[in-house]
Amino acid sequence: MNGACNSSCCQICGEELVKNGRTSAGRQRWRCKSCGSSSIRNRPDVTRRAQLDAFLGWLLGKQTQKEVSTGTTGRTFRHQTAWCWNVAPEIPVTGEIHDQVQVDGIYLGSWCCLIARTPRHVLGWQWCDQEKTAAWAALLERFPAPKVVISDGGSGLAAAVRRCWPETKVQRCLVHVQRNVRTYLTNRPRTEAGRMLLRISKALPRVGTAEQAAAWMASLANWHAVHGDLTKQRTYRSSGAVAPAWVKAGQTWWYTHKRLRSAYLLLEKLVKNGTLFTYLDPDHEDLAIESTTNRLEGGINTHIRYVLRHHRGMSEEHMKRAVEWFLYMRSEDPQPAWKLIRPEHYAQGKSRHQHMIDEQIGPTELGTALTAEEGLWMRSGWAGRP
């Protein structure tokens, strides 16, 4: 009995089948009591389910293909599971309104994956070439507006939030703010003003109450009262000073302490926008809003890099599929993988032999191409000697 049939009747005479031992491969053998024909039952759906499970076990795990494929080689495993790359998982949109949503992007080769998640599960993703407003809007518009969105302030995200979720509060990741300030000031600022501002920024992730937030903003205001003049000092080219490399040609002046100024203006802008301490807002006390995107950057993005590191050498398309499966398995209610299988996923394409042109039968016709046998080129080596 071949094919996908699972009937208990003989396909030759229609009589009932009985068990008749097993094959050398361990499969159940069936025998017809009427005509005596022997057969086995083939279940392609069960086979594909097992192949997809083995494929995902390898793709999302640490084992090699040879270790996953019991009783076969890695080449056989790749041949049997090649169709599994065609199965593209997607997280269905439920329309549920969440209290908080974290968003972040991760770059993989020439692609960027934008990810949205709650503190408990992944909501969805969007592939793009870089973080820009159109890409972020394509991701955010799928979901109802949450009460608070936590972000690292990536490029284009603020405009996308204003367009798609105009009523949503924004919480800037405090860890990313601290990193941005450290990028401007370095770990060892040369001036006392830079060292004080760096200490203020390092205290930012430790703010846990409204009183501490008020004290932190007061310390920033005191710093500006003492060192604010440094952020306005200018150096003029006419004074004979050597212009830094970032000064444009023809520019007559520049800020003397540009990096110190940039660090302070970043903190000042976030304080004025009210995006630093949204998680301490009395209206959101019962929501337990998080102040960082660590659950996303450290819990999701880091593990994505681990998965890709275990399978180095994959093409970008396969890397994308691995990331999609990783995120799908961390959604709220992922369906069993075999339910995503469609006939078009495992349909065999045209064999490469079907594209070959049959060679003409009979004597070879005269052609116009030049060949070495006609003596048209100088020979090299011993054959070219007289």
QUICOR-V461594 format. One record per residue. N is the residue number from 1. SS is DSSP state (a for helix, b for strand, c for the rest). Layout:
N:SS
N:SS
This chain:
1:c
2:c
3:c
4:c
5:c
6:c
7:c
8:c
9:b
10:c
11:c
12:c
13:c
14:c
15:c
16:b
17:b
18:b
19:b
20:b
21:b
22:b
23:c
24:c
25:c
26:c
27:c
28:b
29:b
30:b
31:b
32:b
33:c
34:c
35:c
36:c
37:c
38:b
39:b
40:b
41:c
42:c
43:c
44:a
45:a
46:a
47:a
48:a
49:a
50:a
51:a
52:a
53:a
54:a
55:a
56:a
57:a
58:a
59:a
60:c
61:c
62:c
63:c
64:c
65:a
66:a
67:a
68:a
69:c
70:c
71:c
72:c
73:c
74:a
75:a
76:a
77:a
78:a
79:a
80:a
81:c
82:a
83:a
84:a
85:a
86:a
87:c
88:c
89:c
90:c
91:c
92:c
93:c
94:c
95:c
96:c
97:c
98:c
99:c
100:b
101:b
102:b
103:b
104:b
105:b
106:b
107:b
108:b
109:c
110:c
111:b
112:b
113:b
114:b
115:b
116:b
117:b
118:c
119:c
120:c
121:c
122:b
123:b
124:b
125:b
126:b
127:b
128:b
129:c
130:c
131:c
132:c
133:a
134:a
135:a
136:a
137:a
138:a
139:a
140:a
141:c
142:c
143:c
144:c
145:c
146:c
147:c
148:b
149:b
150:b
151:b
152:c
153:c
154:c
155:c
156:c
157:a
158:a
159:a
160:a
161:a
162:a
163:a
164:a
165:c
166:c
167:c
168:c
169:b
170:b
171:b
172:b
173:c
174:a
175:a
176:a
177:a
178:a
179:a
180:a
181:a
182:a
183:a
184:a
185:a
186:c
187:c
188:c
189:c
190:c
191:c
192:a
193:a
194:a
195:a
196:a
197:a
198:a
199:a
200:a
201:a
202:a
203:c
204:a
205:a
206:a
207:c
208:c
209:c
210:a
211:a
212:a
213:a
214:a
215:a
216:a
217:a
218:a
219:a
220:a
221:a
222:a
223:a
224:a
225:a
226:a
227:a
228:a
229:a
230:a
231:a
232:c
233:c
234:b
235:b
236:b
237:a
238:a
239:a
240:c
241:c
242:c
243:c
244:c
245:c
246:c
247:c
248:c
249:c
250:c
251:c
252:c
253:b
254:b
255:b
256:c
257:c
258:a
259:a
260:a
261:a
262:a
263:a
264:a
265:a
266:a
267:a
268:a
269:a
270:a
271:a
272:a
273:a
274:c
275:c
276:c
277:c
278:a
279:a
280:a
281:c
282:a
283:a
284:a
285:a
286:a
287:a
288:c
289:c
290:c
291:c
292:c
293:c
294:a
295:a
296:a
297:a
298:a
299:a
300:a
301:a
302:a
303:a
304:a
305:a
306:a
307:a
308:a
309:a
310:a
311:c
312:c
313:c
314:c
315:c
316:a
317:a
318:a
319:a
320:a
321:a
322:a
323:a
324:a
325:a
326:a
327:a
328:a
329:c
330:c
331:b
332:c
333:c
334:c
335:c
336:c
337:a
338:a
339:a
340:a
341:c
342:c
343:a
344:a
345:a
346:a
347:c
348:c
349:c
350:c
351:c
352:a
353:a
354:a
355:a
356:c
357:c
358:c
359:c
360:c
361:c
362:c
363:c
364:c
365:c
366:c
367:c
368:c
369:c
370:c
371:c
372:a
373:a
374:a
375:c
376:c
377:c
378:c
379:c
380:c
381:c
382:a
383:a
384:a
385:c
386:c
